[in-house]
Amino acid sequence: MKHFVTKDKQSISQFALGTMNLPLDDREELSEIIRLAFESCINYFDTADLYQYGKNEAVIGSILFDYGQFFEYNIGTKVGNEFDAALREKIKWNPSAEYIKHAVSQSKLRLSRDVIDLLMLHGGTVHDNMDETIREFESLKRKGDIKSYGISTTRKNVIDYYTENSDISVLMAPLNIIDNRSEEYLSDDYVFLARGPLMQGLLTENYDVALKTKFKHGYMGYSQDELREIILMIKEYGYPLEAIAYKYLMNKNVVIVQGVSTVSQLKKNLRHYETAKTIRDEVIEDICSKVEKKHYKEHRDPKTVTHQEDNDKKNVLKKLRKKISQP
Ligand SMILES: NC(=O)c1ccc[n+]([C@@H]2O[C@H](COP(=O)([O-])OP(=O)(O)OC[C@H]3O[C@@H](n4cnc5c(N)ncnc54)[C@H](OP(=O)(O)O)[C@@H]3O)[C@@H](O)[C@H]2O)c1
């Protein structure tokens, strides 16, 4: 298994496990998933204080703690959403230093850890006091409460601010071969954690179920039928959709943060991850040339989208001209 090393010297396996959709109430299935993850050399687990209002951190933290005597691993969690665990509801967005300090102490307790490997801000806007949040992250790092910090957001203006004014070691955002909007955020400044690698199951053999349940009303400006057309186009290349999805992310040099709800999904996905290594780069390049390049249009200077789209169009035209001029 390939590993990425962050600027804080943390090792993150290329295939990582997102814990948001794990079956917390089925301890047998859950233990099997975690055991398989460790046996497959996965060493990074992604959670958040908000997932199941603290329960995810508590349940996953206790299982990982037990495995800690046998395996080395890193756990990443997130902060910034104030919630009421008893009422199981979100109270408000709160990236203040005081709240982050309090939330981190609670996360450490739930995770049974003295130090959190990676703490991410779970969202954020440019209207927050971003300097205050950054100062608190730095202070937690100095005091040894966290080893590193990052941000999970899709907002370009927020990403730009943190990149320029902080020492984030990771950026988490959705990225897959259809939802390519975050491609412009790929950078050597941080390790990119790609969430949604199988687009909620759309990029799996169960794509038809996902289309009918999760994408009934389309997504990202695509209708349900347009999404089906893209899936069928990718299938024509003769590889499992999952393997194509993973190979795309491997070529982008990002961490694949895969979420699963059953051990059978994880088993299959790990097999597809191996198959992905056998797919030629040209196959992915060809598919990508047929999928529209999308961009986040909000939370940025609108001029930069137009500029980007102009460039994308120029590139598509260049490719077409090249094809026409070839004998
Ligand atoms: N804002 C944030 O920071 C944020 C937001 C979202 C997620 N995340 C993190 O990113 C992780 C991954 O994101 P994601 O869960 O959206 O990833 P994803 O790969 O897009 O979706 C995972 C879901 O896809 C389905 N799936 C996975 N493998 C499958 C297979 N082989 N066959 C059929 N269906 C399959 C399952 O759906 P079913 O559950 O329906 O079976 C699974 O729960 C999360 O676990 C979480 O840790 C972070």
The ligand as a Gaussian input file, in Angstrom:
#p B3LYP/6-31G(d) Opt

LIG

0 1
 N      -17.638000      17.365000       5.090000
 C      -16.871000      16.337000       5.352000
 O      -15.826000      16.469000       5.951000
 C      -17.293000      14.974000       4.913000
 C      -18.528000      14.794000       4.266000
 C      -18.860000      13.517000       3.831000
 C      -17.984000      12.471000       4.060000
 N      -16.809000      12.658000       4.725000
 C      -15.881000      11.536000       4.996000
 O      -15.555000      10.896000       3.781000
 C      -15.855000       9.499000       3.881000
 C      -16.209000       8.944000       2.518000
 O      -17.239000       9.720000       1.929000
 P      -18.522000       9.027000       1.370000
 O      -19.069000       8.132000       2.440000
 O      -19.396000      10.072000       0.795000
 O      -17.847000       8.092000       0.233000
 P      -18.518000       7.399000      -1.028000
 O      -17.535000       6.396000      -1.538000
 O      -19.026000       8.378000      -2.014000
 O      -19.815000       6.707000      -0.467000
 C      -19.775000       5.678000       0.447000
 C      -21.085000       4.942000       0.287000
 O      -21.107000       4.357000      -1.017000
 C      -21.713000       3.099000      -0.951000
 N      -20.714000       2.088000      -1.326000
 C      -19.404000       2.001000      -0.987000
 N      -18.840000       0.922000      -1.535000
 C      -19.808000       0.299000      -2.241000
 C      -19.848000      -0.879000      -3.040000
 N      -18.760000      -1.622000      -3.234000
 N      -21.019000      -1.210000      -3.618000
 C      -22.132000      -0.463000      -3.458000
 N      -22.172000       0.660000      -2.703000
 C      -21.012000       1.031000      -2.111000
 C      -22.176000       2.881000       0.482000
 O      -23.523000       3.370000       0.540000
 P      -24.618000       2.738000       1.529000
 O      -24.274000       3.332000       2.871000
 O      -25.905000       3.245000       0.959000
 O      -24.444000       1.250000       1.481000
 C      -21.228000       3.788000       1.260000
 O      -21.750000       4.206000       2.490000
 C      -16.957000       9.428000       4.935000
 O      -17.046000       8.160000       5.538000
 C      -16.493000      10.473000       5.902000
 O      -15.477000       9.942000       6.753000
 C      -16.438000      13.901000       5.127000

